[in-house]
Amino acid sequence: MAARRPPPPLPDALIEAYATSNRMNRYLIENLPEKAWRADPPDGKGRTIAAIAAHIHNVRHMWLTASAPAGLRIPPKLDRLKVTRRQALDALAKSEVAMTALVEPAVRGDGRIRNFPRGVVAFLAYVMAHEAHHRGQMTMLARQCGHGLAMKAMFGMWEWGKV
């Protein structure tokens, strides 16, 4: 029987969990059928998948604007009506770097995030829950519009070590 590795220290585990959440955001967007990106919701109300992806990035932008230290590079917001898949992926990659730069000193230091009084662990839980909620929305919306993800992609969102 192979020896089990000890879990990483908590600061490393928190940063790794956030990186995994971001990897799943990208994986989902990369694996969506092209027709799903701008498909209108079935009842004509609500956001398109493109708009949801822009919203995820734009909420990061909001938190970075409110909480980042001076000098941290904050990527610009996305236009939910015009964003392309490539623009969303690029923006999410840049906002991931900025968000990691925001939270890493807090997880390795005093645990504080400016303008978020509950601390960095609650902040990360909030951000990851928010983004997971929207991944679920995108997945469901794609299916409702007749452009669902392939089963391999659906299972891939849960195979964190392989994706």
Secondary structure as the mmCIF struct_conf table of DSSP 4:
data_model
#
loop_
_struct_conf.conf_type_id
_struct_conf.id
_struct_conf.beg_label_comp_id
_struct_conf.beg_label_asym_id
_struct_conf.beg_label_seq_id
_struct_conf.end_label_comp_id
_struct_conf.end_label_asym_id
_struct_conf.end_label_seq_id
HELX_LH_PP_P HELX_LH_PP_P1 ALA A 2 PRO A 9
HELX_RH_AL_P HELX_RH_AL_P1 LEU A 10 ASN A 31
BEND BEND1 LEU A 32 LEU A 32
HELX_RH_3T_P HELX_RH_3T_P1 GLU A 34 ALA A 36
TURN_TY1_P TURN_TY1_P1 TRP A 37 ARG A 38
HELX_LH_PP_P HELX_LH_PP_P2 ALA A 39 PRO A 41
TURN_TY1_P TURN_TY1_P2 PRO A 42 ASP A 43
BEND BEND2 GLY A 44 GLY A 44
BEND BEND3 GLY A 46 GLY A 46
HELX_RH_AL_P HELX_RH_AL_P2 ILE A 49 SER A 67
HELX_LH_PP_P HELX_LH_PP_P3 ALA A 68 PRO A 69
TURN_TY1_P TURN_TY1_P3 ALA A 70 GLY A 71
HELX_LH_PP_P HELX_LH_PP_P4 PRO A 75 LYS A 77
TURN_TY1_P TURN_TY1_P4 ARG A 80 LYS A 82
HELX_RH_AL_P HELX_RH_AL_P3 ARG A 85 ARG A 108
TURN_TY1_P TURN_TY1_P5 GLY A 109 ASP A 110
STRN STRN1 ILE A 113 ILE A 113
TURN_TY1_P TURN_TY1_P6 ARG A 114 ASN A 115
STRN STRN2 PHE A 116 PHE A 116
TURN_TY1_P TURN_TY1_P7 PRO A 117 ARG A 118
HELX_RH_AL_P HELX_RH_AL_P4 VAL A 120 GLN A 144
TURN_TY1_P TURN_TY1_P8 CYS A 145 GLY A 146
HELX_LH_PP_P HELX_LH_PP_P5 GLY A 148 ALA A 150
HELX_RH_AL_P HELX_RH_AL_P5 MET A 151 GLY A 156
TURN_TY1_P TURN_TY1_P9 MET A 157 TRP A 158
TURN_TY1_P TURN_TY1_P10 TRP A 160 LYS A 162
#
